[in-house]
Amino acid sequence: MTQRQLHGHHLILNLLLSRMPLSYNKLDPSAKQIRLLTIFPDENDENPVRASLHTVSLNDAGDFEALSYVWGDTSVTVDISVDDCIVGVTPNLHAFLRGLRQPDTERTVWVDYVCINQNDISERNSQVVLMYQIYSTARSVVAWLGDLKPEALKLIEWYHAKQDGLYLESTGLDNIFEAIVVLYVAADALCAAQYWHRLWTFQEWHLSRNAVVCMHGKTTFTIGNIFEQLHEEIIVARVFVMALTSSGTSSKANTLETDDCHNYILFVLTLQQGLDSLLNRIPRDLLHINPDTPRPSGLGDLLLLTVDRHCSNQLDNVYALYGLSPAARETYPPDYRKTISQVNHETTSFVLGHEANISILDDFDFCFSSSNMDDLLPSWVVDFTATDPEHRAKLQPNFPKAVQVNEAPWKPIQDHAPIITDDMQTLKLWCQKIGVASPPYLFDSPGLDCLGQVQALAKTAARPDDIFKATYNYTGCPSYFIEDTFLDIMKISVSDEHEKFLEATRGSLAALRLCYEKLTEKRFFTMATSTGRCIVGFTDCEIEEGDHIVIPCGIVQVFVLRPIPEEMLVDGGKAQCFKFIGRAFVESISHPEGTTPDPLRSEMKRTPTTQFCLR
């Protein structure tokens, strides 16, 4: 047995013998004390990780690196030795520590999992407050991306080489579809890394005073503007595929047999959806925050920037951003003993009342319709934990992002800022009232059956084209059909002229079915404006006759409000109050304006604002 092997066996024996848990010394928050972990060197990468903790003050912490990574599954642990005691760490952290370990020199780092006593809530509360200083004063921030696939590494290497042209062109494939698939696979492998989707890594990345050092195994690199280039390239690919779906799919499909036609259309639509999904999975903060742009410090802006990220502890949806938002941290210090309802209530009140940032109502679901429903909360409190991708996707039809907030009829926020009463029970919100809802119609059938229901509604309408156009815009048909083509199809009865309908939709029936699936379990409603104009819309909330349809000042959104029958006490006086029911899509309002001026938009320009008291 060699000396090196003998040394390794002794280390393993020591680990087996010292099963005593690590004992943490108390930290002094007033002195800004933290613990640092020194990783001992080892030439043999197979040997267990050995390290030691020591306490320092952030006022004089010396030279250390701050680690940024994803915890991973905490139910499975790997043992390391810290001060000759056994500490179980997650496999992902264990791989990170082994990657960091040097053969002949010590390495001093700060890593939350080990340096914070996770069983001491008071210590966790005080250490969260220090996160800003920890990551901003560290010599460098090192990010562990985990196991990246070869396709992702090849993409990173290509972009780092600053090649001319597009990665699409570098594939050497003549078939553009095949080249797009190669790009998709590589981009998907990079964007799939959990690091980009966790919330804590957001502030850790952006608090670094230098470019973050990324690690994969023993390899280190910086990201640079890779995601910006990738974003532009995916858009190029998406434009090409969309051109096929909107114009070329039908003509191509007509030259194919039925089965081949279906498979071709399905492939093109799936590829377009995949590219759309990729665009959403590129970390939006790395696209919008760079050395040339100021880093946001408002809690509302940070919450909006990280809406697609997630964390294990629901409270961390807010607390994980405190390092970048000192005003919020000081107003409502982190406290892991609070309930998620309390933190949602405090955070909504702070963002609306202190920051006047009404945009949170645009991107977050209300607590009353989320998994954190609490009947004691006001209806205007939003749930900052509602970031589940499937849940978000269901809300997207009600979030018309294509309309710019400075376009009519939306009024700017100036002089119309929201107000939260001192008791945090009432939101005073300036809105323009569109109208009052008539009895709604529920689409209770699947897929294309909803198409027949839309045609039936149009038969009884004074202006059937209004219903067809609303359906066209609400269901996402502009991605697949020219408006005139869609209107021609809708005028062919799917029940009375079935053969003619099938012929008219040859090559596009799959796209039509995909669009109409979005109507299932939705409600159609009409309303009259103050001038008597009849307006149509859709919503996924339980709208009722008499509900008010309004546009708040400052965001691109349409809300459904329900009057509360009894007057309520607001700021010492009685007032008519309302509660949020949900969001709605209103034709002519909830999508970009066309070339022809719309009468409703013109009417809304003249509509005065009204302050609604919301409970």
Secondary structure, DSSP 8 states (H G I E B T S, - for coil): --HHHHHHHHHHHHHHH---B-------GGGTEEEEEEE---S-TTS--EEEEEEEEGGG--S-EEEE-----TTS-EEEEETTEEEEE-HHHHHHHHHH--SSS-EEEE-HHHHS-TT-HHHHHHHHHTHHHHHHHSSEEEEE-----HHHHHHHHHHHTT-SS-HHHHT--S-HHHHHHHHHHHHHHHHT-GGGGBSHHHHHHHT-SS--EEEETTEEE--TTHHHHHHHHHHHHHHHHHHIIIIIHHHHHTTS-HHHHHHHHHHHHHHHHHHHHHHHHS-HHHHH--TTS-----HHHHHHHTTT-B-SSTTHHHHTTGGG-HHHHHHS---TTS-HHHHHHHHHHIIIIIS--TTHHHHS-BGGGSTT--TTS-TT-B-TT---HHHHHHHGGG--TTS-TTSTT---STT---EE-TTS--EEEEEEEEEEE---EE--S-TTHHHHHHHHHHHTSSSHHHHHHHHHHHTTGGGT--HHHHHHHHTS-TTTSHHHHHHHTTTTHHHHHHHHGGGTT-EEEEEE-TT--EEEEEESS---TT-EEEEETTSS--EEEEE-SS-EEETTEEE-EEEEEEE-EETTTSS---SS--HHHHHHHT---EEEEE-
